[in-house]
Amino acid sequence: GAAAGAVQIADTALRLSRKAYGFLCEIKDAKKDIVALRDALRDAESNIRSLRNYIDEFAKSKNATVEFEILPETITRAIQGFRDDMDILKGILP
């Protein structure tokens, strides 16, 4: 359902962000803006990882009622937006 799709999107976004973060870490003598980008990417990855874990637990919850089984659109949009940003970043980085 929606939760499984959101988890799959989050997993892909996390994989892309790890690759981008690794690349940014390899840049020697990086300027302050590159260091700030790297740190922001690390923080975003941490937040998406937490959100992904929440979604995974939400999907497995036996106490969830039918009314609450659909993830809020805000969550799915946030994950999709992060994934889209990572796809763009992947296209920019070597």
N, CA, C and O atoms as a GROMACS GRO file, in nm:
protein
  376
    1GLY      N    1   0.081  -0.118   0.000
    1GLY     CA    2   0.000   0.000   0.000
    1GLY      C    3   0.086   0.125   0.000
    1GLY      O    4   0.200   0.125  -0.045
    2ALA      N    5   0.028   0.230   0.050
    2ALA     CA    6   0.097   0.360   0.053
    2ALA      C    7   0.221   0.356   0.139
    2ALA      O    8   0.323   0.416   0.105
    3ALA      N    9   0.214   0.286   0.251
    3ALA     CA   10   0.330   0.280   0.340
    3ALA      C   11   0.446   0.207   0.273
    3ALA      O   12   0.560   0.252   0.282
    4ALA      N   13   0.418   0.097   0.206
    4ALA     CA   14   0.525   0.022   0.139
    4ALA      C   15   0.588   0.106   0.028
    4ALA      O   16   0.710   0.104   0.010
    5GLY      N   17   0.505   0.180  -0.046
    5GLY     CA   18   0.558   0.267  -0.150
    5GLY      C   19   0.644   0.378  -0.093
    5GLY      O   20   0.749   0.411  -0.148
    6ALA      N   21   0.600   0.435   0.019
    6ALA     CA   22   0.677   0.542   0.083
    6ALA      C   23   0.810   0.489   0.134
    6ALA      O   24   0.912   0.557   0.124
    7VAL      N   25   0.810   0.369   0.190
    7VAL     CA   26   0.934   0.309   0.239
    7VAL      C   27   1.030   0.284   0.123
    7VAL      O   28   1.150   0.309   0.135
    8GLN      N   29   0.978   0.236   0.011
    8GLN     CA   30   1.062   0.211  -0.106
    8GLN      C   31   1.123   0.341  -0.159
    8GLN      O   32   1.241   0.345  -0.192
    9ILE      N   33   1.044   0.447  -0.166
    9ILE     CA   34   1.095   0.577  -0.211
    9ILE      C   35   1.201   0.627  -0.114
    9ILE      O   36   1.305   0.677  -0.156
   10ALA      N   37   1.173   0.613   0.016
   10ALA     CA   38   1.270   0.658   0.117
   10ALA      C   39   1.400   0.580   0.106
   10ALA      O   40   1.508   0.638   0.118
   11ASP      N   41   1.392   0.450   0.084
   11ASP     CA   42   1.513   0.370   0.070
   11ASP      C   43   1.598   0.416  -0.049
   11ASP      O   44   1.720   0.426  -0.038
   12THR      N   45   1.533   0.444  -0.160
   12THR     CA   46   1.606   0.492  -0.278
   12THR      C   47   1.669   0.627  -0.250
   12THR      O   48   1.784   0.651  -0.286
   13ALA      N   49   1.593   0.717  -0.187
   13ALA     CA   50   1.646   0.849  -0.155
   13ALA      C   51   1.764   0.839  -0.060
   13ALA      O   52   1.863   0.910  -0.076
   14LEU      N   53   1.756   0.751   0.037
   14LEU     CA   54   1.866   0.733   0.132
   14LEU      C   55   1.991   0.679   0.062
   14LEU      O   56   2.102   0.722   0.092
   15ARG      N   57   1.973   0.585  -0.029
   15ARG     CA   58   2.086   0.530  -0.103
   15ARG      C   59   2.154   0.639  -0.186
   15ARG      O   60   2.277   0.648  -0.189
   16LEU      N   61   2.074   0.722  -0.252
   16LEU     CA   62   2.131   0.831  -0.331
   16LEU      C   63   2.201   0.934  -0.242
   16LEU      O   64   2.307   0.985  -0.278
   17SER      N   65   2.142   0.964  -0.127
   17SER     CA   66   2.203   1.064  -0.039
   17SER      C   67   2.334   1.014   0.019
   17SER      O   68   2.428   1.092   0.036
   18ARG      N   69   2.343   0.885   0.048
   18ARG     CA   70   2.470   0.830   0.097
   18ARG      C   71   2.580   0.842  -0.009
   18ARG      O   72   2.694   0.874   0.024
   19LYS      N   73   2.545   0.818  -0.134
   19LYS     CA   74   2.643   0.832  -0.242
   19LYS      C   75   2.688   0.977  -0.255
   19LYS      O   76   2.807   1.005  -0.268
   20ALA      N   77   2.593   1.070  -0.252
   20ALA     CA   78   2.627   1.212  -0.263
   20ALA      C   79   2.711   1.256  -0.144
   20ALA      O   80   2.808   1.330  -0.161
   21TYR      N   81   2.674   1.213  -0.025
   21TYR     CA   82   2.749   1.249   0.095
   21TYR      C   83   2.891   1.195   0.086
   21TYR      O   84   2.987   1.265   0.120
   22GLY      N   85   2.905   1.072   0.042
   22GLY     CA   86   3.038   1.013   0.026
   22GLY      C   87   3.124   1.092  -0.071
   22GLY      O   88   3.242   1.115  -0.046
   23PHE      N   89   3.064   1.135  -0.182
   23PHE     CA   90   3.138   1.215  -0.279
   23PHE      C   91   3.182   1.347  -0.217
   23PHE      O   92   3.297   1.388  -0.233
   24LEU      N   93   3.091   1.414  -0.146
   24LEU     CA   94   3.125   1.543  -0.085
   24LEU      C   95   3.232   1.527   0.022
   24LEU      O   96   3.312   1.619   0.043
   25CYS      N   97   3.235   1.415   0.090
   25CYS     CA   98   3.338   1.391   0.191
   25CYS      C   99   3.476   1.372   0.128
   25CYS      O  100   3.578   1.400   0.192
   26GLU      N  101   3.480   1.325   0.004
   26GLU     CA  102   3.608   1.299  -0.062
   26GLU      C  103   3.673   1.426  -0.118
   26GLU      O  104   3.790   1.424  -0.155
   27ILE      N  105   3.598   1.535  -0.124
   27ILE     CA  106   3.654   1.660  -0.176
   27ILE      C  107   3.752   1.716  -0.074
   27ILE      O  108   3.713   1.750   0.038
   28LYS      N  109   3.876   1.727  -0.113
   28LYS     CA  110   3.979   1.780  -0.023
   28LYS      C  111   3.973   1.933  -0.024
   28LYS      O  112   3.945   1.994  -0.127
   29ASP      N  113   3.999   1.992   0.091
   29ASP     CA  114   4.000   2.138   0.105
   29ASP      C  115   3.871   2.201   0.052
   29ASP      O  116   3.875   2.301  -0.020
   30ALA      N  117   3.759   2.143   0.088
   30ALA     CA  118   3.631   2.194   0.041
   30ALA      C  119   3.603   2.332   0.098
   30ALA      O  120   3.638   2.363   0.212
   31LYS      N  121   3.539   2.414   0.016
   31LYS     CA  122   3.499   2.547   0.062
   31LYS      C  123   3.388   2.532   0.165
   31LYS      O  124   3.326   2.426   0.178
   32LYS      N  125   3.364   2.641   0.238
   32LYS     CA  126   3.264   2.637   0.345
   32LYS      C  127   3.125   2.599   0.293
   32LYS      O  128   3.051   2.530   0.363
   33ASP      N  129   3.089   2.644   0.172
   33ASP     CA  130   2.956   2.612   0.122
   33ASP      C  131   2.941   2.463   0.091
   33ASP      O  132   2.833   2.407   0.106
   34ILE      N  133   3.050   2.398   0.047
   34ILE     CA  134   3.046   2.254   0.022
   34ILE      C  135   3.036   2.178   0.155
   34ILE      O  136   2.963   2.080   0.166
   35VAL      N  137   3.109   2.224   0.255
   35VAL     CA  138   3.102   2.162   0.387
   35VAL      C  139   2.961   2.178   0.443
   35VAL      O  140   2.907   2.084   0.502
   36ALA      N  141   2.901   2.296   0.426
   36ALA     CA  142   2.765   2.319   0.475
   36ALA      C  143   2.665   2.229   0.401
   36ALA      O  144   2.573   2.176   0.462
   37LEU      N  145   2.684   2.213   0.270
   37LEU     CA  146   2.598   2.125   0.191
   37LEU      C  147   2.610   1.981   0.240
   37LEU      O  148   2.510   1.910   0.254
   38ARG      N  149   2.732   1.938   0.264
   38ARG     CA  150   2.755   1.802   0.313
   38ARG      C  151   2.686   1.781   0.448
   38ARG      O  152   2.622   1.678   0.470
   39ASP      N  153   2.699   1.879   0.537
   39ASP     CA  154   2.637   1.867   0.669
   39ASP      C  155   2.484   1.868   0.660
   39ASP      O  156   2.417   1.793   0.730
   40ALA      N  157   2.430   1.952   0.571
   40ALA     CA  158   2.285   1.957   0.552
   40ALA      C  159   2.234   1.825   0.495
   40ALA      O  160   2.128   1.777   0.533
   41LEU      N  161   2.310   1.768   0.403
   41LEU     CA  162   2.272   1.640   0.345
   41LEU      C  163   2.274   1.529   0.450
   41LEU      O  164   2.185   1.444   0.453
   42ARG      N  165   2.374   1.531   0.537
   42ARG     CA  166   2.381   1.433   0.646
   42ARG      C  167   2.259   1.446   0.738
   42ARG      O  168   2.200   1.346   0.778
   43ASP      N  169   2.223   1.571   0.771
   43ASP     CA  170   2.108   1.593   0.859
   43ASP      C  171   1.977   1.550   0.792
   43ASP      O  172   1.891   1.489   0.855
   44ALA      N  173   1.963   1.583   0.664
   44ALA     CA  174   1.842   1.544   0.590
   44ALA      C  175   1.832   1.392   0.583
   44ALA      O  176   1.723   1.336   0.599
   45GLU      N  177   1.944   1.326   0.560
   45GLU     CA  178   1.943   1.180   0.554
   45GLU      C  179   1.899   1.121   0.688
   45GLU      O  180   1.822   1.025   0.691
   46SER      N  181   1.946   1.178   0.796
   46SER     CA  182   1.907   1.131   0.928
   46SER      C  183   1.757   1.147   0.950
   46SER      O  184   1.691   1.057   1.003
   47ASN      N  185   1.703   1.262   0.909
   47ASN     CA  186   1.559   1.286   0.924
   47ASN      C  187   1.477   1.190   0.838
   47ASN      O  188   1.376   1.137   0.884
   48ILE      N  189   1.520   1.168   0.714
   48ILE     CA  190   1.447   1.076   0.627
   48ILE      C  191   1.456   0.933   0.680
   48ILE      O  192   1.360   0.858   0.672
   49ARG      N  193   1.572   0.897   0.735
   49ARG     CA  194   1.586   0.763   0.792
   49ARG      C  195   1.488   0.745   0.909
   49ARG      O  196   1.423   0.641   0.920
   50SER      N  197   1.477   0.846   0.994
   50SER     CA  198   1.382   0.838   1.107
   50SER      C  199   1.239   0.829   1.056
   50SER      O  200   1.159   0.752   1.108
   51LEU      N  201   1.207   0.909   0.955
   51LEU     CA  202   1.072   0.906   0.897
   51LEU      C  203   1.044   0.771   0.833
   51LEU      O  204   0.933   0.717   0.847
   52ARG      N  205   1.142   0.716   0.764
   52ARG     CA  206   1.126   0.585   0.702
   52ARG      C  207   1.099   0.479   0.807
   52ARG      O  208   1.012   0.393   0.789
   53ASN      N  209   1.172   0.483   0.918
   53ASN     CA  210   1.150   0.387   1.026
   53ASN      C  211   1.012   0.402   1.087
   53ASN      O  212   0.947   0.304   1.121
   54TYR      N  213   0.967   0.527   1.101
   54TYR     CA  214   0.832   0.553   1.152
   54TYR      C  215   0.728   0.492   1.059
   54TYR      O  216   0.634   0.426   1.104
   55ILE      N  217   0.745   0.514   0.930
   55ILE     CA  218   0.649   0.462   0.832
   55ILE      C  219   0.647   0.309   0.837
   55ILE      O  220   0.541   0.247   0.832
   56ASP      N  221   0.765   0.250   0.846
   56ASP     CA  222   0.774   0.105   0.852
   56ASP      C  223   0.701   0.051   0.974
   56ASP      O  224   0.626  -0.046   0.965
   57GLU      N  225   0.723   0.114   1.089
   57GLU     CA  226   0.653   0.072   1.211
   57GLU      C  227   0.503   0.097   1.200
   57GLU      O  228   0.423   0.015   1.245
   58PHE      N  229   0.466   0.209   1.139
   58PHE     CA  230   0.325   0.243   1.120
   58PHE      C  231   0.256   0.135   1.038
   58PHE      O  232   0.146   0.091   1.070
   59ALA      N  233   0.323   0.092   0.931
   59ALA     CA  234   0.265  -0.008   0.842
   59ALA      C  235   0.247  -0.142   0.912
   59ALA      O  236   0.155  -0.217   0.880
   60LYS      N  237   0.333  -0.173   1.009
   60LYS     CA  238   0.327  -0.301   1.080
   60LYS      C  239   0.234  -0.298   1.201
   60LYS      O  240   0.205  -0.402   1.259
   61SER      N  241   0.188  -0.179   1.238
   61SER     CA  242   0.109  -0.163   1.360
   61SER      C  243  -0.022  -0.240   1.352
   61SER      O  244  -0.099  -0.226   1.256
   62LYS      N  245  -0.046  -0.322   1.453
   62LYS     CA  246  -0.172  -0.397   1.460
   62LYS      C  247  -0.283  -0.311   1.519
   62LYS      O  248  -0.400  -0.346   1.508
   63ASN      N  249  -0.246  -0.200   1.581
   63ASN     CA  250  -0.345  -0.114   1.643
   63ASN      C  251  -0.398  -0.007   1.548
   63ASN      O  252  -0.492   0.065   1.582
   64ALA      N  253  -0.339   0.003   1.430
   64ALA     CA  254  -0.383   0.104   1.335
   64ALA      C  255  -0.524   0.069   1.288
   64ALA      O  256  -0.552  -0.044   1.249
   65THR      N  257  -0.611   0.167   1.291
   65THR     CA  258  -0.746   0.145   1.241
   65THR      C  259  -0.748   0.181   1.094
   65THR      O  260  -0.657   0.245   1.043
   66VAL      N  261  -0.851   0.139   1.027
   66VAL     CA  262  -0.864   0.167   0.883
   66VAL      C  263  -0.855   0.317   0.858
   66VAL      O  264  -0.799   0.361   0.758
   67GLU      N  265  -0.909   0.395   0.948
   67GLU     CA  266  -0.909   0.541   0.933
   67GLU      C  267  -0.768   0.597   0.925
   67GLU      O  268  -0.744   0.696   0.856
   68PHE      N  269  -0.674   0.535   0.994
   68PHE     CA  270  -0.538   0.589   1.001
   68PHE      C  271  -0.437   0.507   0.921
   68PHE      O  272  -0.316   0.530   0.934
   69GLU      N  273  -0.482   0.413   0.840
   69GLU     CA  274  -0.388   0.330   0.766
   69GLU      C  275  -0.325   0.400   0.647
   69GLU      O  276  -0.223   0.354   0.596
   70ILE      N  277  -0.382   0.508   0.604
   70ILE     CA  278  -0.326   0.583   0.492
   70ILE      C  279  -0.233   0.690   0.548
   70ILE      O  280  -0.272   0.768   0.635
   71LEU      N  281  -0.111   0.692   0.497
   71LEU     CA  282  -0.015   0.792   0.544
   71LEU      C  283  -0.060   0.931   0.505
   71LEU      O  284  -0.116   0.951   0.397
   72PRO      N  285  -0.037   1.028   0.593
   72PRO     CA  286  -0.071   1.165   0.557
   72PRO      C  287   0.002   1.206   0.429
   72PRO      O  288   0.119   1.172   0.409
   73GLU      N  289  -0.067   1.280   0.346
   73GLU     CA  290  -0.009   1.325   0.218
   73GLU      C  291   0.116   1.408   0.241
   73GLU      O  292   0.208   1.405   0.158
   74THR      N  293   0.122   1.480   0.351
   74THR     CA  294   0.240   1.561   0.382
   74THR      C  295   0.365   1.475   0.391
   74THR      O  296   0.471   1.513   0.342
   75ILE      N  297   0.353   1.360   0.454
   75ILE     CA  298   0.468   1.270   0.470
   75ILE      C  299   0.512   1.215   0.335
   75ILE      O  300   0.630   1.217   0.302
   76THR      N  301   0.417   1.167   0.257
   76THR     CA  302   0.454   1.110   0.128
   76THR      C  303   0.510   1.216   0.034
   76THR      O  304   0.601   1.187  -0.043
   77ARG      N  305   0.458   1.338   0.040
   77ARG     CA  306   0.513   1.447  -0.044
   77ARG      C  307   0.654   1.481  -0.001
   77ARG      O  308   0.740   1.506  -0.085
   78ALA      N  309   0.680   1.483   0.130
   78ALA     CA  310   0.814   1.517   0.179
   78ALA      C  311   0.916   1.413   0.133
   78ALA      O  312   1.025   1.448   0.090
   79ILE      N  313   0.879   1.288   0.142
   79ILE     CA  314   0.971   1.182   0.099
   79ILE      C  315   0.994   1.190  -0.052
   79ILE      O  316   1.108   1.178  -0.098
   80GLN      N  317   0.887   1.208  -0.128
   80GLN     CA  318   0.903   1.217  -0.273
   80GLN      C  319   0.986   1.338  -0.311
   80GLN      O  320   1.068   1.331  -0.402
   81GLY      N  321   0.967   1.450  -0.241
   81GLY     CA  322   1.047   1.570  -0.268
   81GLY      C  323   1.195   1.546  -0.241
   81GLY      O  324   1.280   1.589  -0.319
   82PHE      N  325   1.225   1.477  -0.132
   82PHE     CA  326   1.365   1.445  -0.101
   82PHE      C  327   1.423   1.354  -0.208
   82PHE      O  328   1.537   1.373  -0.251
   83ARG      N  329   1.346   1.256  -0.250
   83ARG     CA  330   1.391   1.165  -0.356
   83ARG      C  331   1.418   1.243  -0.485
   83ARG      O  332   1.519   1.220  -0.551
   84ASP      N  333   1.329   1.333  -0.520
   84ASP     CA  334   1.348   1.414  -0.641
   84ASP      C  335   1.475   1.498  -0.631
   84ASP      O  336   1.551   1.510  -0.727
   85ASP      N  337   1.497   1.557  -0.513
   85ASP     CA  338   1.619   1.637  -0.492
   85ASP      C  339   1.744   1.551  -0.506
   85ASP      O  340   1.844   1.595  -0.563
   86MET      N  341   1.739   1.430  -0.455
   86MET     CA  342   1.855   1.341  -0.466
   86MET      C  343   1.879   1.299  -0.610
   86MET      O  344   1.994   1.283  -0.652
   87ASP      N  345   1.771   1.281  -0.688
   87ASP     CA  346   1.787   1.249  -0.830
   87ASP      C  347   1.855   1.364  -0.904
   87ASP      O  348   1.940   1.342  -0.989
   88ILE      N  349   1.817   1.486  -0.871
   88ILE     CA  350   1.879   1.604  -0.932
   88ILE      C  351   2.026   1.611  -0.894
   88ILE      O  352   2.112   1.634  -0.979
   89LEU      N  353   2.054   1.591  -0.766
   89LEU     CA  354   2.192   1.594  -0.718
   89LEU      C  355   2.276   1.485  -0.784
   89LEU      O  356   2.392   1.508  -0.819
   90LYS      N  357   2.218   1.370  -0.802
   90LYS     CA  358   2.287   1.259  -0.869
   90LYS      C  359   2.325   1.298  -1.013
   90LYS      O  360   2.431   1.261  -1.062
   91GLY      N  361   2.237   1.373  -1.079
   91GLY     CA  362   2.265   1.417  -1.215
   91GLY      C  363   2.374   1.522  -1.223
   91GLY      O  364   2.440   1.536  -1.326
   92ILE      N  365   2.395   1.596  -1.115
   92ILE     CA  366   2.495   1.703  -1.112
   92ILE      C  367   2.633   1.648  -1.077
   92ILE      O  368   2.733   1.689  -1.135
   93LEU      N  369   2.637   1.557  -0.981
   93LEU     CA  370   2.764   1.505  -0.932
   93LEU      C  371   2.821   1.400  -1.028
   93LEU      O  372   2.746   1.328  -1.094
   94PRO      N  373   2.955   1.392  -1.034
   94PRO     CA  374   3.015   1.292  -1.123
   94PRO      C  375   2.992   1.150  -1.072
   94PRO      O  376   3.036   1.054  -1.135
   0.00000   0.00000   0.00000
